[in-house]
Amino acid sequence: MATKPPAKPAASAAKEETPVAAPPKSKKMLIIGIVLLLVIIAGGAGWYFSRGHASADAHAEAPKTEPPHEAKFVSLGENFTVNLQREEGDQYLQAGITLKVMQPELEEKIKAAMPEIRSKLLFLLSSKKPSELQTIEGKKKLISEIIAETDGVLGLPVPPAATAPAHDAAASGAASAPVAAAAVAEPNPKGVVDVLFTSFIIQ
């Protein structure tokens, strides 16, 4: 009969153990809730940034959708024939000139201003000595000067190196080669971008 009283503490112990199982469930639910919240936040952030990058890429690629302009070649008419500056005797230059442009509207502007362009280029060509035009550097400098003269007539900005007076290069025979190399300038992409000689004869 002395063994029956301890049964009550066992029952009370069982009652005390049952509430202990509840906290792990609440913790598990809390962890699941936090994980779901983090997933939602991460998904929203990913969507926001991907949308931002997509719109930025769309803006960045917008200029690329424009097709590039095709080059236009505008002939300046019949060949130029000018007397060159005397060195050892009378010599003249006969040159055919074609201008290369990338802006379609410049073709009509060049044709409209043709008399003025030809007049400016006649003065430019006649200011040259034969020795200036016989080197590659001299021809490159002449191209740069033709571009500058034409752009000037068309009202376009002219690079500073191309605006040097033509007679400066011819002032000294010894200094002509270095000056020619230094005066070549990059053409304005919105103006005449190159000059092509269809003929170039010094006699």
C-alpha positions, 0 to 999 in steps of 0.5 A: 500500500506504500507504493500507490502515492507516487503515481500522482507526481508521475501524472503531474509530470506528464501534464507538465511535459505536454506543454513543452512540445508546443514551442518547437511548432511556434518556432518552426512557424516563425522560421517558415514565416521569416523564410517566406518573407525573405523570399518575397523580398528577394523576388520583389527586389530581383523584379525591380532591378531586372526591370530597371536594367531592362529599361536602362538597356532599352534606353541604351540600345535606342540610338543603335536602332537608327540605321547608319547613313550611307556615304555620299560622293559629291563631284566638284565638277570638271577638273581644277587647273591652276598655276602653282607658285614658281620654284624652278619654272612655270608649273601647273596642277590639274586635279579632279576632286570628289567630296565624301560626306555622311550626312545626306542633306550635305549633298544638296548644300554642296551643289547649291554652294558649288560656285563659292566652293570652287572659287575658294579651292582655286585660290587654295590650290594656286597658293601651293608650290609643286614641292609641297604637293609631291609628298604624301604629307603635303597631299594629306595637308591639302585634303585637310585644307580642302575639307576646312574650306568646304566646311567653312563655306557650308557654315560648319565648325572647322578644326583649329589645325585646319584653319592655318593660312595656306601661305604659312606652309609655303613661306619657307621651303625647309619648313614646309614638310614639318608644317604639313604634318602638323596641320592635318586635322581630324574632319568634322563627322557632320561635314566633309569627311574625306577628299578623293582625287580622281586625277592629280597631275603636276606639269 
